Amino acid sequence: MDKRERPRVVLGVSGGIAAYKACELLRRLTESGHDVRVVPTASALHFVGEATWSALSGNPAGTEVWESVHEVPHVRIGQAADLVVVAPATADMLAKAAHGLADDLLTNTLLTARCPVVFAPAMHTEMWENPATQENVATLRRRGALVVEPAVGRLTGVDTGKGRFPDPVEIFDLCRQVLARGAEGLSQDLAGRHVVVSAGGTREPLDPVRFLGNRSSGKQGYALARTAAARGARVTLVAGDTALPDPAGVDVIHIGTARQLREAVLKAAADADAVVMAAAVADFRPAVYATGKIKKREGQEPEPVTLVRNPDILAELSADRARPGQLVVGFAAETDDVLANGRAKLARKGCDLLVVNEVGEHKTFGSAENEAVILATDGTETPVPHGPKEALADTVWDLVIARLDQPRP
């Protein structure tokens, strides 16, 4: 691809220890065909040197407005960008951006950018939770910037808590989502909304080493969470069995069984505008849990495993909405008579939308792509052609947004 045709990304790096992790984000951006200009602060260069940023990006990495003055970099860099992502964003950088300060090249770039702007904060918990930081974050979000929630985990030294730099892979995926929306990347149409998404499969223990499970990878649910965050929502993800890293900017609750998922979803849904049940919830669980490993005995057949029903979480959510106007979206994984079974399930469950797709050993499960038909209670059917799971996720949110402010029949 000609360099002029490549998406132009400005990677701002502020002075926190997580600056070294931005090298992985830079590598993913450049290797996927983006033209990246790194703009570090002077403090960031104490952690990663200018030569590293220039070598990895293939572009000069300056910090001062006085460098290459004839090119007017403090104006041109922001004007030409398709996306500006500041990662890590320190408390100091968030404060400067919120108050329009411009004392170096990065803060000048933020003032001149007319493209989507993403901040990936990283700092100690006390700094993140400080009222000044929270007010600055609220200001930036109100102006249309996407400030992702920091992760929870090990911080500098022995400290642990909220403020950890999100996984660079997840920040990269979020940036791709924002870029894919083009000019709409600035439109945070889910801003001010709280959405709950469930994802992954549940595990129903049989004994201390065995369980009943399914093939769900959680990728569709994670795509739903990621795209909702990119559109400005506060997202709670209730995640079952999956090997995926936590999405950037999303509050994640990890669960194991269907009953644990029910408890977590109902609690999170109390103030949610929409709940999307993308998890593959086990319909049944063993009636008896063996406290010791079930042994294979010579000459004896195993005892039959008796199953009992798990709670129907989707039907419960639909029948007893936690707040007026709450939208509930279900998923139906079918192997035959896909649409007929989907329409019957929509009527039976009472949800507002039902995403129906055909599944199988080599279909949907574990794949990065999906195709589906989204059924609505008003009788409309929205086909989503085969493509990335993020595309299906965006279509789901489009339909949710169109119905959020409409009175339910």
C-alpha positions as CSV (number, residue, x, y, z in Angstrom):
1,M,0.0,0.0,0.0
2,D,1.3,3.5,-0.9
3,K,2.2,5.3,2.3
4,R,-0.2,8.1,1.4
5,E,-3.1,5.6,1.4
6,R,-2.2,4.0,4.8
7,P,-4.3,5.1,7.8
8,R,-2.3,7.7,9.7
9,V,-2.0,7.1,13.4
10,V,-0.4,9.4,16.0
11,L,0.8,7.4,19.0
12,G,1.3,9.7,21.9
13,V,3.3,8.3,24.8
14,S,3.4,10.1,28.1
15,G,5.8,9.6,31.0
16,G,4.8,6.4,32.8
17,I,6.5,3.1,33.4
18,A,4.0,1.5,31.0
19,A,5.6,3.4,28.1
20,Y,7.6,0.2,27.3
21,K,4.4,-1.6,26.6
22,A,3.5,0.9,24.0
23,C,6.3,-0.6,21.8
24,E,4.0,-3.7,21.4
25,L,1.1,-1.5,20.4
26,L,3.4,0.3,17.9
27,R,4.6,-2.9,16.4
28,R,1.0,-4.2,15.8
29,L,0.0,-0.9,14.3
30,T,2.9,-0.8,11.8
31,E,2.8,-4.5,10.9
32,S,-1.0,-4.2,10.1
33,G,-0.3,-1.4,7.6
34,H,-0.7,1.8,9.5
35,D,1.5,4.8,9.1
36,V,2.4,5.7,12.7
37,R,4.1,8.8,14.0
38,V,5.2,8.5,17.6
39,V,5.0,11.7,19.7
40,P,6.5,11.1,23.1
41,T,6.7,13.5,25.9
42,A,10.1,14.5,27.3
43,S,9.2,12.4,30.4
44,A,8.4,9.3,28.2
45,L,11.9,9.4,26.9
46,H,13.2,8.5,30.3
47,F,11.6,5.1,29.8
48,V,12.0,4.5,26.1
49,G,14.5,6.4,24.0
50,E,13.7,8.4,20.8
51,A,15.8,6.0,18.7
52,T,13.6,3.1,19.6
53,W,10.4,5.0,18.6
54,S,11.9,6.1,15.3
55,A,13.2,2.7,14.4
56,L,10.0,0.9,15.2
57,S,7.8,3.4,13.4
58,G,10.0,4.3,10.5
59,N,9.2,8.0,11.2
60,P,10.9,10.7,13.2
61,A,9.8,10.9,16.9
62,G,10.1,14.4,18.2
63,T,9.0,15.9,21.5
64,E,9.3,19.7,20.9
65,V,7.4,22.2,18.8
66,W,10.8,23.8,17.9
67,E,12.0,20.8,15.8
68,S,11.5,21.0,12.0
69,V,9.8,24.4,12.5
70,H,9.4,24.9,8.8
71,E,6.9,22.0,8.7
72,V,4.9,23.5,11.6
73,P,4.6,20.1,13.3
74,H,2.6,21.3,16.2
75,V,-0.3,21.9,13.8
76,R,0.3,19.5,10.8
77,I,0.7,16.3,12.8
78,G,-2.8,16.5,14.4
79,Q,-4.4,17.9,11.2
80,A,-3.2,14.9,9.1
81,A,-4.1,12.2,11.6
82,D,-6.9,9.6,11.1
83,L,-6.5,8.6,14.8
84,V,-4.6,9.8,17.8
85,V,-4.1,7.3,20.6
86,V,-2.3,8.3,23.8
87,A,-0.9,5.1,25.5
88,P,-0.1,5.3,28.2
89,A,-2.0,8.4,29.3
90,T,-0.8,9.6,32.7
91,A,-2.9,11.6,35.2
92,D,-0.8,14.6,34.2
93,M,-1.5,14.1,30.5
94,L,-5.3,13.6,31.1
95,A,-5.3,16.9,33.1
96,K,-3.5,18.8,30.3
97,A,-5.7,17.4,27.6
98,A,-8.9,18.2,29.6
99,H,-7.8,21.8,30.3
100,G,-6.4,22.5,26.8
101,L,-2.8,23.1,27.9
102,A,-0.2,22.9,25.1
103,D,3.4,23.0,26.3
104,D,4.9,20.3,24.1
105,L,4.4,18.6,20.7
106,L,1.9,16.0,22.0
107,T,-0.4,18.4,23.7
108,N,-0.4,20.7,20.7
109,T,-1.2,17.7,18.5
110,L,-4.2,16.9,20.7
111,L,-5.5,20.5,20.3
112,T,-5.3,20.4,16.5
113,A,-6.6,16.9,15.9
114,R,-10.0,16.6,14.3
115,C,-10.0,12.8,14.2
116,P,-11.0,10.3,16.9
117,V,-8.8,10.5,20.0
118,V,-8.3,7.5,22.3
119,F,-6.7,7.7,25.8
120,A,-5.4,4.5,27.5
121,P,-4.7,5.5,31.1
122,A,-2.1,3.9,33.3
123,M,-1.3,5.1,36.8
124,H,-1.6,4.0,40.4
125,T,-5.1,3.3,41.8
126,E,-5.1,6.4,44.1
127,M,-4.3,8.7,41.1
128,W,-7.0,7.1,38.9
129,E,-9.6,7.4,41.6
130,N,-8.7,10.9,42.7
131,P,-11.7,13.2,42.0
132,A,-9.5,15.5,39.9
133,T,-8.6,12.7,37.6
134,Q,-12.2,11.5,37.4
135,E,-13.4,15.0,36.5
136,N,-10.8,15.3,33.8
137,V,-11.8,11.9,32.4
138,A,-15.5,13.0,32.4
139,T,-14.6,16.2,30.6
140,L,-12.7,14.4,27.9
141,R,-15.5,11.8,27.4
142,R,-18.1,14.6,27.2
143,R,-16.1,16.2,24.4
144,G,-16.1,13.0,22.4
145,A,-12.7,11.4,23.4
146,L,-12.6,7.7,24.1
147,V,-11.0,7.2,27.5
148,V,-10.8,3.5,28.2
149,E,-11.0,2.1,31.7
150,P,-7.6,0.9,33.0
151,A,-7.2,-2.7,33.9
152,V,-7.0,-4.3,37.3
153,G,-3.7,-6.0,38.3
154,R,-0.1,-5.6,39.3
155,L,1.1,-2.0,39.3
156,T,4.6,-0.6,39.8
157,G,6.3,-2.2,42.8
158,V,4.2,-4.3,45.1
159,D,0.9,-2.4,44.5
160,T,-2.1,-4.1,42.9
161,G,-5.4,-2.5,41.9
162,K,-7.1,-0.6,39.1
163,G,-4.8,1.5,37.0
164,R,-2.8,-1.1,35.1
165,F,-2.2,-0.4,31.4
166,P,-4.6,-2.5,29.3
167,D,-3.3,-5.3,27.2
168,P,-1.6,-3.8,24.1
169,V,-3.4,-6.3,21.9
170,E,-6.8,-5.1,23.2
171,I,-5.8,-1.5,22.7
172,F,-4.8,-2.3,19.1
173,D,-8.2,-4.0,18.5
174,L,-10.0,-1.0,19.9
175,C,-8.0,1.3,17.7
176,R,-9.0,-0.8,14.6
177,Q,-12.6,-0.6,15.7
178,V,-12.5,3.2,15.9
179,L,-10.7,3.5,12.6
180,A,-13.2,1.2,10.9
181,R,-16.0,3.6,11.9
182,G,-14.2,6.4,10.1
183,A,-15.9,9.8,10.7
184,E,-18.3,8.0,13.0
185,G,-15.4,7.2,15.3
186,L,-16.1,10.6,16.9
187,S,-19.7,9.7,17.4
188,Q,-20.0,8.1,20.8
189,D,-23.5,6.9,20.3
190,L,-23.5,4.7,23.3
191,A,-21.9,7.4,25.6
192,G,-23.7,7.6,28.9
193,R,-25.1,4.0,28.5
194,H,-24.3,1.0,30.6
195,V,-24.4,-2.3,28.7
196,V,-23.9,-5.8,30.1
197,V,-22.5,-8.6,27.8
198,S,-22.1,-12.2,28.6
199,A,-19.5,-14.3,26.7
200,G,-17.9,-17.7,26.6
201,G,-19.1,-21.1,27.7
202,T,-20.0,-22.3,31.2
203,R,-18.5,-25.3,32.9
204,E,-20.7,-27.6,35.0
205,P,-18.5,-29.6,37.4
206,L,-19.0,-33.4,37.5
207,D,-16.2,-34.1,39.9
208,P,-13.0,-32.2,41.0
209,V,-11.4,-32.9,37.6
210,R,-14.2,-33.1,35.1
211,F,-16.9,-30.9,33.8
212,L,-19.6,-30.5,31.1
213,G,-18.9,-27.7,28.7
214,N,-19.1,-26.6,25.1
215,R,-17.1,-25.3,22.2
216,S,-17.7,-21.6,22.7
217,S,-14.5,-19.4,22.4
218,G,-16.1,-16.2,23.7
219,K,-14.9,-14.3,20.7
220,Q,-18.4,-13.0,19.7
221,G,-19.2,-11.8,23.2
222,Y,-15.8,-10.1,23.5
223,A,-16.3,-8.4,20.1
224,L,-19.6,-7.1,21.4
225,A,-17.9,-5.7,24.5
226,R,-15.1,-4.2,22.5
227,T,-17.3,-2.5,20.0
228,A,-19.6,-1.1,22.7
229,A,-16.6,0.4,24.5
230,A,-15.4,1.9,21.2
231,R,-18.8,3.6,20.9
232,G,-18.5,5.1,24.3
233,A,-20.5,2.7,26.5
234,R,-19.7,1.7,30.1
235,V,-19.4,-2.1,29.6
236,T,-19.6,-4.9,32.0
237,L,-18.5,-8.2,30.6
238,V,-19.5,-11.4,32.4
239,A,-17.0,-13.9,31.0
240,G,-17.2,-17.7,31.2
241,D,-14.6,-20.2,30.0
242,T,-12.3,-18.4,27.5
243,A,-8.6,-17.9,26.9
244,L,-9.1,-14.4,25.6
245,P,-7.4,-11.4,27.3
246,D,-9.7,-8.9,29.0
247,P,-10.9,-6.2,26.5
248,A,-9.5,-2.7,27.0
249,G,-11.8,-0.3,28.7
250,V,-14.2,-3.0,30.0
251,D,-15.1,-4.2,33.5
252,V,-14.8,-8.0,33.4
253,I,-16.4,-10.5,35.8
254,H,-15.1,-14.0,35.5
255,I,-17.4,-16.9,36.3
256,G,-17.5,-20.6,35.9
257,T,-21.0,-22.1,36.1
258,A,-24.4,-21.1,34.7
259,R,-25.6,-20.3,38.2
260,Q,-22.6,-18.1,38.8
261,L,-23.3,-16.4,35.5
262,R,-26.9,-15.8,36.4
263,E,-25.9,-14.2,39.7
264,A,-23.3,-11.9,38.0
265,V,-25.6,-10.9,35.1
266,L,-28.6,-10.1,37.3
267,K,-26.5,-7.9,39.6
268,A,-24.8,-6.1,36.8
269,A,-28.1,-5.6,34.9
270,A,-29.6,-3.6,37.8
271,D,-28.7,-0.3,36.2
272,A,-28.0,-1.5,32.6
273,D,-29.6,0.0,29.5
274,A,-29.1,-3.2,27.6
275,V,-28.1,-6.7,28.3
276,V,-26.7,-9.0,25.5
277,M,-26.6,-12.6,26.4
278,A,-23.9,-13.9,24.0
279,A,-22.6,-16.6,26.4
280,A,-23.1,-20.3,25.6
281,V,-24.9,-21.1,28.8
282,A,-25.2,-24.8,29.7
283,D,-28.9,-25.9,29.7
284,F,-28.1,-28.7,32.1
285,R,-25.8,-29.6,34.9
286,P,-25.1,-32.9,36.7
287,A,-27.6,-33.6,39.5
288,V,-24.9,-34.8,41.8
289,Y,-21.4,-33.5,42.2
290,A,-18.9,-36.2,43.2
291,T,-16.5,-34.8,45.8
292,G,-13.8,-37.2,44.7
293,K,-12.7,-38.2,41.3
294,I,-15.0,-40.8,39.7
295,K,-12.8,-43.9,39.3
296,K,-12.8,-46.3,36.5
297,R,-13.4,-49.8,38.0
298,E,-12.4,-53.0,36.3
299,G,-15.4,-54.9,35.0
300,Q,-17.9,-52.3,36.0
301,E,-19.8,-49.8,33.8
302,P,-20.0,-46.2,35.1
303,E,-23.1,-44.9,36.9
304,P,-25.3,-42.9,34.5
305,V,-25.0,-39.2,34.9
306,T,-28.3,-37.6,35.7
307,L,-28.8,-34.1,34.5
308,V,-31.0,-31.3,35.9
309,R,-32.0,-28.0,34.2
310,N,-30.1,-24.8,34.7
311,P,-32.0,-21.5,35.2
312,D,-33.2,-19.9,32.0
313,I,-31.3,-16.6,32.4
314,L,-32.5,-15.0,29.1
315,A,-36.1,-15.7,29.8
316,E,-35.7,-14.4,33.4
317,L,-34.1,-11.2,32.2
318,S,-36.8,-10.6,29.6
319,A,-39.7,-11.3,32.0
320,D,-38.4,-9.2,34.8
321,R,-36.7,-6.1,33.4
322,A,-34.4,-4.4,36.0
323,R,-35.4,-0.9,34.8
324,P,-38.0,0.6,32.4
325,G,-36.9,0.5,28.8
326,Q,-34.1,-2.0,29.3
327,L,-33.3,-3.9,26.1
328,V,-32.5,-7.6,26.2
329,V,-30.8,-9.4,23.3
330,G,-30.4,-13.2,23.1
331,F,-28.3,-15.5,20.9
332,A,-29.6,-18.8,19.4
333,A,-27.0,-21.3,18.2
334,E,-28.8,-23.7,16.0
335,T,-27.7,-26.8,14.0
336,D,-30.9,-27.2,11.8
337,D,-34.1,-25.4,10.9
338,V,-32.2,-22.3,12.0
339,L,-34.7,-19.5,11.3
340,A,-37.8,-21.6,12.4
341,N,-36.2,-22.5,15.6
342,G,-35.0,-18.9,16.1
343,R,-38.4,-17.4,15.6
344,A,-39.9,-19.9,18.1
345,K,-37.1,-19.1,20.6
346,L,-37.7,-15.4,20.3
347,A,-41.4,-15.8,21.1
348,R,-40.6,-18.2,24.0
349,K,-37.9,-16.1,25.6
350,G,-39.5,-12.7,25.3
351,C,-36.3,-10.8,24.5
352,D,-36.3,-7.8,22.1
353,L,-33.7,-9.1,19.6
354,L,-32.4,-12.6,18.9
355,V,-29.2,-13.2,17.0
356,V,-29.7,-16.5,15.2
357,N,-26.7,-18.4,13.7
358,E,-25.9,-21.9,12.5
359,V,-23.2,-23.6,14.5
360,G,-21.2,-26.8,14.3
361,E,-17.7,-28.2,14.7
362,H,-16.3,-26.1,11.9
363,K,-18.8,-23.3,12.0
364,T,-18.7,-20.1,14.2
365,F,-17.1,-21.7,17.3
366,G,-13.5,-20.5,17.6
367,S,-13.7,-18.5,14.4
368,A,-12.9,-14.8,14.0
369,E,-15.9,-14.6,11.6
370,N,-19.6,-15.1,11.9
371,E,-22.9,-14.7,10.0
372,A,-26.4,-14.4,11.4
373,V,-29.9,-13.2,11.1
374,I,-31.1,-10.8,13.8
375,L,-34.8,-11.3,14.6
376,A,-36.8,-8.6,16.3
377,T,-40.1,-8.7,18.1
378,D,-41.6,-6.2,15.6
379,G,-41.2,-8.9,12.9
380,T,-38.1,-7.4,11.2
381,E,-35.2,-9.6,10.2
382,T,-31.7,-8.2,9.7
383,P,-29.3,-10.6,7.8
384,V,-25.6,-10.0,8.6
385,P,-23.4,-11.6,5.9
386,H,-20.3,-13.6,6.6
387,G,-17.6,-11.4,8.0
388,P,-15.7,-10.4,11.1
389,K,-17.5,-10.9,14.4
390,E,-16.9,-7.1,15.1
391,A,-19.2,-6.4,12.1
392,L,-22.0,-8.5,13.6
393,A,-21.4,-6.8,16.9
394,D,-21.8,-3.3,15.4
395,T,-25.0,-4.3,13.7
396,V,-26.4,-5.6,17.0
397,W,-25.5,-2.2,18.7
398,D,-27.1,-0.3,15.8
399,L,-30.3,-2.1,16.3
400,V,-30.1,-1.7,20.1
401,I,-29.5,2.1,19.8
402,A,-32.5,2.5,17.5
403,R,-34.7,0.9,20.1
404,L,-33.4,2.2,23.4
405,D,-35.5,5.3,23.5
406,Q,-38.6,3.7,22.1
407,P,-41.5,2.6,24.4
408,R,-41.8,-1.1,24.6
409,P,-45.2,-2.6,23.6
